[in-house]
Amino acid sequence: MSEGEAPTEPAFPAAGGCTCRAVRYRMTSRPLFVHGCHCRWCQRESGSAFALNAMIEADRVPLVAGDPDIETVDTPSHSGKGQQIVRCRHCKVALWSHYAGAGKTISFVRVGTLDQPDLLPPDIHIFTASKQPWVMLSPDVPAVPEYYRRSAHWPAESIERADALRRQATD
Protein backbone atom coordinates (compact mmCIF):
# COMPACT_ATOMS: atom_id res chain seq x y z
CA MET A 1 0.00 0.00 0.00
CA SER A 2 1.42 3.38 -0.97
CA GLU A 3 1.53 6.40 1.33
CA GLY A 4 -1.82 8.14 1.63
CA GLU A 5 -3.72 5.16 0.20
CA ALA A 6 -6.54 3.87 2.41
CA PRO A 7 -6.73 0.13 2.98
CA THR A 8 -9.59 -1.65 1.25
CA GLU A 9 -10.69 -3.57 4.36
CA PRO A 10 -9.74 -2.03 7.70
CA ALA A 11 -8.80 -4.32 10.53
CA PHE A 12 -10.88 -4.15 13.67
CA PRO A 13 -10.85 -3.46 16.52
CA ALA A 14 -9.73 0.11 15.88
CA ALA A 15 -8.67 2.38 18.74
CA GLY A 16 -9.30 6.05 19.25
CA GLY A 17 -9.55 8.78 21.83
CA CYS A 18 -9.32 12.44 22.68
CA THR A 19 -6.38 14.80 22.29
CA CYS A 20 -5.24 14.70 25.92
CA ARG A 21 -5.52 10.87 25.92
CA ALA A 22 -7.64 10.81 29.10
CA VAL A 23 -10.40 9.03 27.15
CA ARG A 24 -9.72 5.99 25.00
CA TYR A 25 -12.24 3.84 23.14
CA ARG A 26 -12.24 0.86 20.81
CA MET A 27 -14.48 0.20 17.82
CA THR A 28 -14.90 -3.56 18.02
CA SER A 29 -16.23 -3.97 14.47
CA ARG A 30 -16.59 -2.22 11.19
CA PRO A 31 -19.20 0.57 11.45
CA LEU A 32 -22.62 0.32 9.85
CA PHE A 33 -21.90 3.21 7.48
CA VAL A 34 -19.71 6.32 7.30
CA HIS A 35 -21.20 9.73 6.47
CA GLY A 36 -19.35 12.74 5.18
CA CYS A 37 -21.95 15.33 6.22
CA HIS A 38 -21.79 18.73 4.56
CA CYS A 39 -24.79 20.35 6.27
CA ARG A 40 -24.26 23.80 7.74
CA TRP A 41 -24.82 22.47 11.28
CA CYS A 42 -21.97 19.96 10.92
CA GLN A 43 -19.77 22.64 9.39
CA ARG A 44 -20.41 24.91 12.38
CA GLU A 45 -20.02 22.19 15.01
CA SER A 46 -16.85 20.75 13.51
CA GLY A 47 -15.36 24.11 12.58
CA SER A 48 -14.56 22.58 9.22
CA ALA A 49 -16.04 21.94 5.77
CA PHE A 50 -17.81 18.75 6.84
CA ALA A 51 -18.09 16.15 9.59
CA LEU A 52 -17.03 12.54 9.12
CA ASN A 53 -19.11 10.22 11.31
CA ALA A 54 -18.98 6.43 11.55
CA MET A 55 -22.38 5.04 12.57
CA ILE A 56 -21.99 2.02 14.84
CA GLU A 57 -23.89 0.22 17.55
CA ALA A 58 -23.10 1.96 20.84
CA ASP A 59 -22.21 -1.32 22.54
CA ARG A 60 -19.49 -1.81 19.91
CA VAL A 61 -17.66 1.31 21.13
CA PRO A 62 -16.55 0.46 24.65
CA LEU A 63 -14.46 2.88 26.65
CA VAL A 64 -11.12 1.35 27.55
CA ALA A 65 -9.99 4.34 29.64
CA GLY A 66 -11.53 7.50 30.98
CA ASP A 67 -15.09 6.51 31.95
CA PRO A 68 -15.33 9.26 34.58
CA ASP A 69 -13.64 11.65 32.15
CA ILE A 70 -16.48 11.92 29.63
CA GLU A 71 -19.37 14.33 29.63
CA THR A 72 -22.49 14.40 27.51
CA VAL A 73 -23.53 17.78 26.17
CA ASP A 74 -27.04 18.38 24.80
CA THR A 75 -26.91 20.55 21.70
CA PRO A 76 -29.51 21.72 19.18
CA SER A 77 -29.72 20.20 15.73
CA HIS A 78 -31.27 21.16 12.42
CA SER A 79 -34.07 18.62 12.96
CA GLY A 80 -35.06 20.38 16.17
CA LYS A 81 -34.70 17.11 18.09
CA GLY A 82 -31.17 17.84 19.29
CA GLN A 83 -28.18 15.61 19.73
CA GLN A 84 -26.01 14.51 22.61
CA ILE A 85 -22.29 14.96 22.05
CA VAL A 86 -19.95 12.84 24.17
CA ARG A 87 -16.80 14.82 24.94
CA CYS A 88 -13.68 14.47 27.01
CA ARG A 89 -14.25 16.40 30.23
CA HIS A 90 -10.68 17.74 30.09
CA CYS A 91 -9.78 18.66 26.50
CA LYS A 92 -13.44 18.91 25.31
CA VAL A 93 -12.83 16.94 22.10
CA ALA A 94 -16.07 15.53 20.65
CA LEU A 95 -15.74 11.75 20.43
CA TRP A 96 -19.20 10.72 19.22
CA SER A 97 -22.81 11.83 19.14
CA HIS A 98 -26.21 10.30 19.72
CA TYR A 99 -28.86 11.83 17.48
CA ALA A 100 -32.50 11.82 18.58
CA GLY A 101 -33.58 9.87 15.49
CA ALA A 102 -31.18 7.00 16.21
CA GLY A 103 -31.23 7.17 20.00
CA LYS A 104 -28.54 6.00 22.38
CA THR A 105 -28.17 2.62 20.66
CA ILE A 106 -26.22 4.14 17.74
CA SER A 107 -23.04 6.17 18.14
CA PHE A 108 -21.86 8.53 15.44
CA VAL A 109 -18.12 8.27 16.09
CA ARG A 110 -16.02 11.19 14.92
CA VAL A 111 -13.64 9.43 12.52
CA GLY A 112 -10.94 12.02 13.19
CA THR A 113 -10.66 10.73 16.77
CA LEU A 114 -9.48 7.31 15.60
CA ASP A 115 -5.76 6.64 15.94
CA GLN A 116 -5.85 5.79 12.23
CA PRO A 117 -8.66 7.94 10.79
CA ASP A 118 -7.72 6.96 7.23
CA LEU A 119 -9.20 3.50 7.99
CA LEU A 120 -12.73 4.88 7.47
CA PRO A 121 -13.24 7.01 4.39
CA PRO A 122 -16.83 8.12 3.75
CA ASP A 123 -19.28 5.62 2.25
CA ILE A 124 -21.47 8.54 1.16
CA HIS A 125 -21.45 12.33 1.19
CA ILE A 126 -24.72 13.81 2.44
CA PHE A 127 -26.22 17.31 2.37
CA THR A 128 -23.94 18.22 -0.51
CA ALA A 129 -26.36 20.99 -1.54
CA SER A 130 -24.67 23.04 1.20
CA LYS A 131 -21.10 21.76 0.77
CA GLN A 132 -18.34 24.29 0.41
CA PRO A 133 -17.77 24.94 -3.30
CA TRP A 134 -14.02 24.34 -3.02
CA VAL A 135 -14.50 20.80 -1.65
CA MET A 136 -14.01 18.33 -4.49
CA LEU A 137 -15.75 14.98 -4.04
CA SER A 138 -14.56 11.74 -5.57
CA PRO A 139 -16.84 10.42 -8.31
CA ASP A 140 -16.28 6.97 -6.77
CA VAL A 141 -18.22 7.83 -3.58
CA PRO A 142 -22.00 8.40 -3.70
CA ALA A 143 -23.07 11.98 -2.97
CA VAL A 144 -26.61 13.19 -2.37
CA PRO A 145 -27.97 16.74 -2.05
CA GLU A 146 -29.72 16.00 1.26
CA TYR A 147 -30.28 12.62 2.93
CA TYR A 148 -30.87 9.20 1.33
CA ARG A 149 -32.79 5.95 1.60
CA ARG A 150 -30.77 3.46 3.62
CA SER A 151 -31.92 0.57 1.40
CA ALA A 152 -30.37 2.26 -1.63
CA HIS A 153 -26.86 2.65 -0.18
CA TRP A 154 -26.12 0.51 2.87
CA PRO A 155 -24.59 -2.96 2.53
CA ALA A 156 -26.99 -5.81 3.36
CA GLU A 157 -24.98 -6.75 6.48
CA SER A 158 -25.33 -3.23 7.89
CA ILE A 159 -29.07 -3.20 7.23
CA GLU A 160 -29.37 -6.54 9.05
CA ARG A 161 -27.41 -5.20 12.02
CA ALA A 162 -29.54 -2.05 12.22
CA ASP A 163 -32.75 -4.07 11.95
CA ALA A 164 -31.56 -6.40 14.74
CA LEU A 165 -30.93 -3.34 16.91
CA ARG A 166 -34.47 -2.07 16.27
CA ARG A 167 -35.92 -5.48 17.13
CA GLN A 168 -33.97 -5.51 20.41
CA ALA A 169 -35.33 -2.06 21.26
CA THR A 170 -38.92 -3.24 20.85
CA ASP A 171 -38.48 -6.49 22.83
Biotite code that builds the C-alpha atoms (Angstrom):
import biotite.structure as struc

atoms = struc.array([
    struc.Atom([0.000, 0.000, 0.000], chain_id="A", res_id=1, res_name="MET", atom_name="CA", element="C"),
    struc.Atom([1.424, 3.383, -0.970], chain_id="A", res_id=2, res_name="SER", atom_name="CA", element="C"),
    struc.Atom([1.533, 6.395, 1.328], chain_id="A", res_id=3, res_name="GLU", atom_name="CA", element="C"),
    struc.Atom([-1.821, 8.143, 1.628], chain_id="A", res_id=4, res_name="GLY", atom_name="CA", element="C"),
    struc.Atom([-3.724, 5.163, 0.196], chain_id="A", res_id=5, res_name="GLU", atom_name="CA", element="C"),
    struc.Atom([-6.541, 3.869, 2.413], chain_id="A", res_id=6, res_name="ALA", atom_name="CA", element="C"),
    struc.Atom([-6.728, 0.126, 2.982], chain_id="A", res_id=7, res_name="PRO", atom_name="CA", element="C"),
    struc.Atom([-9.589, -1.650, 1.248], chain_id="A", res_id=8, res_name="THR", atom_name="CA", element="C"),
    struc.Atom([-10.686, -3.570, 4.362], chain_id="A", res_id=9, res_name="GLU", atom_name="CA", element="C"),
    struc.Atom([-9.739, -2.034, 7.701], chain_id="A", res_id=10, res_name="PRO", atom_name="CA", element="C"),
    struc.Atom([-8.801, -4.315, 10.534], chain_id="A", res_id=11, res_name="ALA", atom_name="CA", element="C"),
    struc.Atom([-10.878, -4.149, 13.671], chain_id="A", res_id=12, res_name="PHE", atom_name="CA", element="C"),
    struc.Atom([-10.848, -3.462, 16.521], chain_id="A", res_id=13, res_name="PRO", atom_name="CA", element="C"),
    struc.Atom([-9.725, 0.109, 15.884], chain_id="A", res_id=14, res_name="ALA", atom_name="CA", element="C"),
    struc.Atom([-8.669, 2.381, 18.737], chain_id="A", res_id=15, res_name="ALA", atom_name="CA", element="C"),
    struc.Atom([-9.304, 6.050, 19.255], chain_id="A", res_id=16, res_name="GLY", atom_name="CA", element="C"),
    struc.Atom([-9.550, 8.784, 21.831], chain_id="A", res_id=17, res_name="GLY", atom_name="CA", element="C"),
    struc.Atom([-9.318, 12.435, 22.677], chain_id="A", res_id=18, res_name="CYS", atom_name="CA", element="C"),
    struc.Atom([-6.378, 14.802, 22.294], chain_id="A", res_id=19, res_name="THR", atom_name="CA", element="C"),
    struc.Atom([-5.242, 14.703, 25.922], chain_id="A", res_id=20, res_name="CYS", atom_name="CA", element="C"),
    struc.Atom([-5.517, 10.869, 25.922], chain_id="A", res_id=21, res_name="ARG", atom_name="CA", element="C"),
    struc.Atom([-7.638, 10.806, 29.096], chain_id="A", res_id=22, res_name="ALA", atom_name="CA", element="C"),
    struc.Atom([-10.398, 9.034, 27.148], chain_id="A", res_id=23, res_name="VAL", atom_name="CA", element="C"),
    struc.Atom([-9.720, 5.986, 24.999], chain_id="A", res_id=24, res_name="ARG", atom_name="CA", element="C"),
    struc.Atom([-12.239, 3.838, 23.142], chain_id="A", res_id=25, res_name="TYR", atom_name="CA", element="C"),
    struc.Atom([-12.239, 0.860, 20.811], chain_id="A", res_id=26, res_name="ARG", atom_name="CA", element="C"),
    struc.Atom([-14.477, 0.199, 17.820], chain_id="A", res_id=27, res_name="MET", atom_name="CA", element="C"),
    struc.Atom([-14.901, -3.560, 18.016], chain_id="A", res_id=28, res_name="THR", atom_name="CA", element="C"),
    struc.Atom([-16.232, -3.969, 14.470], chain_id="A", res_id=29, res_name="SER", atom_name="CA", element="C"),
    struc.Atom([-16.593, -2.217, 11.186], chain_id="A", res_id=30, res_name="ARG", atom_name="CA", element="C"),
    struc.Atom([-19.202, 0.570, 11.448], chain_id="A", res_id=31, res_name="PRO", atom_name="CA", element="C"),
    struc.Atom([-22.616, 0.316, 9.847], chain_id="A", res_id=32, res_name="LEU", atom_name="CA", element="C"),
    struc.Atom([-21.903, 3.214, 7.483], chain_id="A", res_id=33, res_name="PHE", atom_name="CA", element="C"),
    struc.Atom([-19.708, 6.323, 7.299], chain_id="A", res_id=34, res_name="VAL", atom_name="CA", element="C"),
    struc.Atom([-21.203, 9.728, 6.471], chain_id="A", res_id=35, res_name="HIS", atom_name="CA", element="C"),
    struc.Atom([-19.347, 12.737, 5.183], chain_id="A", res_id=36, res_name="GLY", atom_name="CA", element="C"),
    struc.Atom([-21.955, 15.333, 6.218], chain_id="A", res_id=37, res_name="CYS", atom_name="CA", element="C"),
    struc.Atom([-21.785, 18.727, 4.557], chain_id="A", res_id=38, res_name="HIS", atom_name="CA", element="C"),
    struc.Atom([-24.793, 20.347, 6.265], chain_id="A", res_id=39, res_name="CYS", atom_name="CA", element="C"),
    struc.Atom([-24.262, 23.800, 7.739], chain_id="A", res_id=40, res_name="ARG", atom_name="CA", element="C"),
    struc.Atom([-24.817, 22.467, 11.278], chain_id="A", res_id=41, res_name="TRP", atom_name="CA", element="C"),
    struc.Atom([-21.969, 19.963, 10.923], chain_id="A", res_id=42, res_name="CYS", atom_name="CA", element="C"),
    struc.Atom([-19.774, 22.643, 9.393], chain_id="A", res_id=43, res_name="GLN", atom_name="CA", element="C"),
    struc.Atom([-20.409, 24.908, 12.376], chain_id="A", res_id=44, res_name="ARG", atom_name="CA", element="C"),
    struc.Atom([-20.020, 22.187, 15.013], chain_id="A", res_id=45, res_name="GLU", atom_name="CA", element="C"),
    struc.Atom([-16.847, 20.751, 13.508], chain_id="A", res_id=46, res_name="SER", atom_name="CA", element="C"),
    struc.Atom([-15.360, 24.112, 12.578], chain_id="A", res_id=47, res_name="GLY", atom_name="CA", element="C"),
    struc.Atom([-14.557, 22.578, 9.216], chain_id="A", res_id=48, res_name="SER", atom_name="CA", element="C"),
    struc.Atom([-16.036, 21.943, 5.771], chain_id="A", res_id=49, res_name="ALA", atom_name="CA", element="C"),
    struc.Atom([-17.814, 18.750, 6.841], chain_id="A", res_id=50, res_name="PHE", atom_name="CA", element="C"),
    struc.Atom([-18.094, 16.147, 9.587], chain_id="A", res_id=51, res_name="ALA", atom_name="CA", element="C"),
    struc.Atom([-17.029, 12.538, 9.121], chain_id="A", res_id=52, res_name="LEU", atom_name="CA", element="C"),
    struc.Atom([-19.109, 10.219, 11.309], chain_id="A", res_id=53, res_name="ASN", atom_name="CA", element="C"),
    struc.Atom([-18.980, 6.430, 11.553], chain_id="A", res_id=54, res_name="ALA", atom_name="CA", element="C"),
    struc.Atom([-22.376, 5.039, 12.568], chain_id="A", res_id=55, res_name="MET", atom_name="CA", element="C"),
    struc.Atom([-21.987, 2.022, 14.838], chain_id="A", res_id=56, res_name="ILE", atom_name="CA", element="C"),
    struc.Atom([-23.894, 0.217, 17.551], chain_id="A", res_id=57, res_name="GLU", atom_name="CA", element="C"),
    struc.Atom([-23.102, 1.964, 20.844], chain_id="A", res_id=58, res_name="ALA", atom_name="CA", element="C"),
    struc.Atom([-22.213, -1.320, 22.542], chain_id="A", res_id=59, res_name="ASP", atom_name="CA", element="C"),
    struc.Atom([-19.491, -1.812, 19.913], chain_id="A", res_id=60, res_name="ARG", atom_name="CA", element="C"),
    struc.Atom([-17.665, 1.308, 21.135], chain_id="A", res_id=61, res_name="VAL", atom_name="CA", element="C"),
    struc.Atom([-16.546, 0.459, 24.655], chain_id="A", res_id=62, res_name="PRO", atom_name="CA", element="C"),
    struc.Atom([-14.459, 2.880, 26.650], chain_id="A", res_id=63, res_name="LEU", atom_name="CA", element="C"),
    struc.Atom([-11.117, 1.349, 27.553], chain_id="A", res_id=64, res_name="VAL", atom_name="CA", element="C"),
    struc.Atom([-9.985, 4.339, 29.638], chain_id="A", res_id=65, res_name="ALA", atom_name="CA", element="C"),
    struc.Atom([-11.533, 7.499, 30.984], chain_id="A", res_id=66, res_name="GLY", atom_name="CA", element="C"),
    struc.Atom([-15.089, 6.510, 31.947], chain_id="A", res_id=67, res_name="ASP", atom_name="CA", element="C"),
    struc.Atom([-15.333, 9.263, 34.576], chain_id="A", res_id=68, res_name="PRO", atom_name="CA", element="C"),
    struc.Atom([-13.635, 11.645, 32.154], chain_id="A", res_id=69, res_name="ASP", atom_name="CA", element="C"),
    struc.Atom([-16.478, 11.917, 29.629], chain_id="A", res_id=70, res_name="ILE", atom_name="CA", element="C"),
    struc.Atom([-19.369, 14.326, 29.627], chain_id="A", res_id=71, res_name="GLU", atom_name="CA", element="C"),
    struc.Atom([-22.487, 14.400, 27.508], chain_id="A", res_id=72, res_name="THR", atom_name="CA", element="C"),
    struc.Atom([-23.526, 17.777, 26.165], chain_id="A", res_id=73, res_name="VAL", atom_name="CA", element="C"),
    struc.Atom([-27.035, 18.380, 24.796], chain_id="A", res_id=74, res_name="ASP", atom_name="CA", element="C"),
    struc.Atom([-26.906, 20.555, 21.696], chain_id="A", res_id=75, res_name="THR", atom_name="CA", element="C"),
    struc.Atom([-29.507, 21.724, 19.185], chain_id="A", res_id=76, res_name="PRO", atom_name="CA", element="C"),
    struc.Atom([-29.718, 20.197, 15.729], chain_id="A", res_id=77, res_name="SER", atom_name="CA", element="C"),
    struc.Atom([-31.269, 21.156, 12.419], chain_id="A", res_id=78, res_name="HIS", atom_name="CA", element="C"),
    struc.Atom([-34.067, 18.616, 12.960], chain_id="A", res_id=79, res_name="SER", atom_name="CA", element="C"),
    struc.Atom([-35.060, 20.381, 16.169], chain_id="A", res_id=80, res_name="GLY", atom_name="CA", element="C"),
    struc.Atom([-34.698, 17.111, 18.094], chain_id="A", res_id=81, res_name="LYS", atom_name="CA", element="C"),
    struc.Atom([-31.173, 17.838, 19.292], chain_id="A", res_id=82, res_name="GLY", atom_name="CA", element="C"),
    struc.Atom([-28.183, 15.613, 19.733], chain_id="A", res_id=83, res_name="GLN", atom_name="CA", element="C"),
    struc.Atom([-26.009, 14.514, 22.613], chain_id="A", res_id=84, res_name="GLN", atom_name="CA", element="C"),
    struc.Atom([-22.295, 14.958, 22.050], chain_id="A", res_id=85, res_name="ILE", atom_name="CA", element="C"),
    struc.Atom([-19.954, 12.839, 24.173], chain_id="A", res_id=86, res_name="VAL", atom_name="CA", element="C"),
    struc.Atom([-16.796, 14.821, 24.936], chain_id="A", res_id=87, res_name="ARG", atom_name="CA", element="C"),
    struc.Atom([-13.680, 14.469, 27.007], chain_id="A", res_id=88, res_name="CYS", atom_name="CA", element="C"),
    struc.Atom([-14.251, 16.399, 30.234], chain_id="A", res_id=89, res_name="ARG", atom_name="CA", element="C"),
    struc.Atom([-10.680, 17.736, 30.086], chain_id="A", res_id=90, res_name="HIS", atom_name="CA", element="C"),
    struc.Atom([-9.778, 18.656, 26.496], chain_id="A", res_id=91, res_name="CYS", atom_name="CA", element="C"),
    struc.Atom([-13.439, 18.906, 25.307], chain_id="A", res_id=92, res_name="LYS", atom_name="CA", element="C"),
    struc.Atom([-12.832, 16.937, 22.100], chain_id="A", res_id=93, res_name="VAL", atom_name="CA", element="C"),
    struc.Atom([-16.066, 15.533, 20.653], chain_id="A", res_id=94, res_name="ALA", atom_name="CA", element="C"),
    struc.Atom([-15.735, 11.747, 20.430], chain_id="A", res_id=95, res_name="LEU", atom_name="CA", element="C"),
    struc.Atom([-19.197, 10.720, 19.221], chain_id="A", res_id=96, res_name="TRP", atom_name="CA", element="C"),
    struc.Atom([-22.813, 11.827, 19.138], chain_id="A", res_id=97, res_name="SER", atom_name="CA", element="C"),
    struc.Atom([-26.207, 10.304, 19.720], chain_id="A", res_id=98, res_name="HIS", atom_name="CA", element="C"),
    struc.Atom([-28.863, 11.833, 17.482], chain_id="A", res_id=99, res_name="TYR", atom_name="CA", element="C"),
    struc.Atom([-32.502, 11.823, 18.579], chain_id="A", res_id=100, res_name="ALA", atom_name="CA", element="C"),
    struc.Atom([-33.584, 9.868, 15.493], chain_id="A", res_id=101, res_name="GLY", atom_name="CA", element="C"),
    struc.Atom([-31.176, 7.001, 16.212], chain_id="A", res_id=102, res_name="ALA", atom_name="CA", element="C"),
    struc.Atom([-31.230, 7.172, 20.002], chain_id="A", res_id=103, res_name="GLY", atom_name="CA", element="C"),
    struc.Atom([-28.540, 5.997, 22.381], chain_id="A", res_id=104, res_name="LYS", atom_name="CA", element="C"),
    struc.Atom([-28.174, 2.623, 20.656], chain_id="A", res_id=105, res_name="THR", atom_name="CA", element="C"),
    struc.Atom([-26.216, 4.136, 17.739], chain_id="A", res_id=106, res_name="ILE", atom_name="CA", element="C"),
    struc.Atom([-23.045, 6.173, 18.143], chain_id="A", res_id=107, res_name="SER", atom_name="CA", element="C"),
    struc.Atom([-21.865, 8.534, 15.436], chain_id="A", res_id=108, res_name="PHE", atom_name="CA", element="C"),
    struc.Atom([-18.122, 8.265, 16.093], chain_id="A", res_id=109, res_name="VAL", atom_name="CA", element="C"),
    struc.Atom([-16.017, 11.193, 14.917], chain_id="A", res_id=110, res_name="ARG", atom_name="CA", element="C"),
    struc.Atom([-13.645, 9.433, 12.521], chain_id="A", res_id=111, res_name="VAL", atom_name="CA", element="C"),
    struc.Atom([-10.942, 12.021, 13.186], chain_id="A", res_id=112, res_name="GLY", atom_name="CA", element="C"),
    struc.Atom([-10.662, 10.733, 16.775], chain_id="A", res_id=113, res_name="THR", atom_name="CA", element="C"),
    struc.Atom([-9.483, 7.312, 15.597], chain_id="A", res_id=114, res_name="LEU", atom_name="CA", element="C"),
    struc.Atom([-5.765, 6.642, 15.944], chain_id="A", res_id=115, res_name="ASP", atom_name="CA", element="C"),
    struc.Atom([-5.852, 5.789, 12.228], chain_id="A", res_id=116, res_name="GLN", atom_name="CA", element="C"),
    struc.Atom([-8.657, 7.944, 10.786], chain_id="A", res_id=117, res_name="PRO", atom_name="CA", element="C"),
    struc.Atom([-7.723, 6.957, 7.232], chain_id="A", res_id=118, res_name="ASP", atom_name="CA", element="C"),
    struc.Atom([-9.202, 3.505, 7.988], chain_id="A", res_id=119, res_name="LEU", atom_name="CA", element="C"),
    struc.Atom([-12.726, 4.878, 7.474], chain_id="A", res_id=120, res_name="LEU", atom_name="CA", element="C"),
    struc.Atom([-13.244, 7.010, 4.386], chain_id="A", res_id=121, res_name="PRO", atom_name="CA", element="C"),
    struc.Atom([-16.832, 8.116, 3.747], chain_id="A", res_id=122, res_name="PRO", atom_name="CA", element="C"),
    struc.Atom([-19.279, 5.625, 2.254], chain_id="A", res_id=123, res_name="ASP", atom_name="CA", element="C"),
    struc.Atom([-21.470, 8.541, 1.165], chain_id="A", res_id=124, res_name="ILE", atom_name="CA", element="C"),
    struc.Atom([-21.452, 12.333, 1.193], chain_id="A", res_id=125, res_name="HIS", atom_name="CA", element="C"),
    struc.Atom([-24.718, 13.813, 2.443], chain_id="A", res_id=126, res_name="ILE", atom_name="CA", element="C"),
    struc.Atom([-26.224, 17.309, 2.366], chain_id="A", res_id=127, res_name="PHE", atom_name="CA", element="C"),
    struc.Atom([-23.936, 18.217, -0.509], chain_id="A", res_id=128, res_name="THR", atom_name="CA", element="C"),
    struc.Atom([-26.358, 20.989, -1.536], chain_id="A", res_id=129, res_name="ALA", atom_name="CA", element="C"),
    struc.Atom([-24.665, 23.037, 1.204], chain_id="A", res_id=130, res_name="SER", atom_name="CA", element="C"),
    struc.Atom([-21.098, 21.759, 0.773], chain_id="A", res_id=131, res_name="LYS", atom_name="CA", element="C"),
    struc.Atom([-18.338, 24.285, 0.411], chain_id="A", res_id=132, res_name="GLN", atom_name="CA", element="C"),
    struc.Atom([-17.766, 24.944, -3.298], chain_id="A", res_id=133, res_name="PRO", atom_name="CA", element="C"),
    struc.Atom([-14.020, 24.342, -3.020], chain_id="A", res_id=134, res_name="TRP", atom_name="CA", element="C"),
    struc.Atom([-14.500, 20.804, -1.650], chain_id="A", res_id=135, res_name="VAL", atom_name="CA", element="C"),
    struc.Atom([-14.014, 18.326, -4.491], chain_id="A", res_id=136, res_name="MET", atom_name="CA", element="C"),
    struc.Atom([-15.750, 14.980, -4.035], chain_id="A", res_id=137, res_name="LEU", atom_name="CA", element="C"),
    struc.Atom([-14.564, 11.738, -5.571], chain_id="A", res_id=138, res_name="SER", atom_name="CA", element="C"),
    struc.Atom([-16.843, 10.422, -8.308], chain_id="A", res_id=139, res_name="PRO", atom_name="CA", element="C"),
    struc.Atom([-16.277, 6.968, -6.765], chain_id="A", res_id=140, res_name="ASP", atom_name="CA", element="C"),
    struc.Atom([-18.224, 7.832, -3.585], chain_id="A", res_id=141, res_name="VAL", atom_name="CA", element="C"),
    struc.Atom([-21.996, 8.398, -3.705], chain_id="A", res_id=142, res_name="PRO", atom_name="CA", element="C"),
    struc.Atom([-23.068, 11.976, -2.970], chain_id="A", res_id=143, res_name="ALA", atom_name="CA", element="C"),
    struc.Atom([-26.605, 13.189, -2.367], chain_id="A", res_id=144, res_name="VAL", atom_name="CA", element="C"),
    struc.Atom([-27.972, 16.735, -2.051], chain_id="A", res_id=145, res_name="PRO", atom_name="CA", element="C"),
    struc.Atom([-29.722, 16.002, 1.256], chain_id="A", res_id=146, res_name="GLU", atom_name="CA", element="C"),
    struc.Atom([-30.279, 12.623, 2.935], chain_id="A", res_id=147, res_name="TYR", atom_name="CA", element="C"),
    struc.Atom([-30.874, 9.204, 1.329], chain_id="A", res_id=148, res_name="TYR", atom_name="CA", element="C"),
    struc.Atom([-32.792, 5.948, 1.601], chain_id="A", res_id=149, res_name="ARG", atom_name="CA", element="C"),
    struc.Atom([-30.772, 3.464, 3.616], chain_id="A", res_id=150, res_name="ARG", atom_name="CA", element="C"),
    struc.Atom([-31.916, 0.569, 1.400], chain_id="A", res_id=151, res_name="SER", atom_name="CA", element="C"),
    struc.Atom([-30.372, 2.265, -1.629], chain_id="A", res_id=152, res_name="ALA", atom_name="CA", element="C"),
    struc.Atom([-26.856, 2.647, -0.180], chain_id="A", res_id=153, res_name="HIS", atom_name="CA", element="C"),
    struc.Atom([-26.124, 0.514, 2.873], chain_id="A", res_id=154, res_name="TRP", atom_name="CA", element="C"),
    struc.Atom([-24.590, -2.959, 2.534], chain_id="A", res_id=155, res_name="PRO", atom_name="CA", element="C"),
    struc.Atom([-26.987, -5.810, 3.365], chain_id="A", res_id=156, res_name="ALA", atom_name="CA", element="C"),
    struc.Atom([-24.976, -6.753, 6.479], chain_id="A", res_id=157, res_name="GLU", atom_name="CA", element="C"),
    struc.Atom([-25.334, -3.226, 7.890], chain_id="A", res_id=158, res_name="SER", atom_name="CA", element="C"),
    struc.Atom([-29.073, -3.202, 7.226], chain_id="A", res_id=159, res_name="ILE", atom_name="CA", element="C"),
    struc.Atom([-29.369, -6.538, 9.051], chain_id="A", res_id=160, res_name="GLU", atom_name="CA", element="C"),
    struc.Atom([-27.405, -5.204, 12.023], chain_id="A", res_id=161, res_name="ARG", atom_name="CA", element="C"),
    struc.Atom([-29.539, -2.053, 12.223], chain_id="A", res_id=162, res_name="ALA", atom_name="CA", element="C"),
    struc.Atom([-32.746, -4.072, 11.951], chain_id="A", res_id=163, res_name="ASP", atom_name="CA", element="C"),
    struc.Atom([-31.560, -6.399, 14.743], chain_id="A", res_id=164, res_name="ALA", atom_name="CA", element="C"),
    struc.Atom([-30.933, -3.344, 16.914], chain_id="A", res_id=165, res_name="LEU", atom_name="CA", element="C"),
    struc.Atom([-34.472, -2.068, 16.271], chain_id="A", res_id=166, res_name="ARG", atom_name="CA", element="C"),
    struc.Atom([-35.920, -5.476, 17.129], chain_id="A", res_id=167, res_name="ARG", atom_name="CA", element="C"),
    struc.Atom([-33.975, -5.511, 20.407], chain_id="A", res_id=168, res_name="GLN", atom_name="CA", element="C"),
    struc.Atom([-35.331, -2.063, 21.262], chain_id="A", res_id=169, res_name="ALA", atom_name="CA", element="C"),
    struc.Atom([-38.925, -3.244, 20.852], chain_id="A", res_id=170, res_name="THR", atom_name="CA", element="C"),
    struc.Atom([-38.484, -6.493, 22.831], chain_id="A", res_id=171, res_name="ASP", atom_name="CA", element="C"),
])
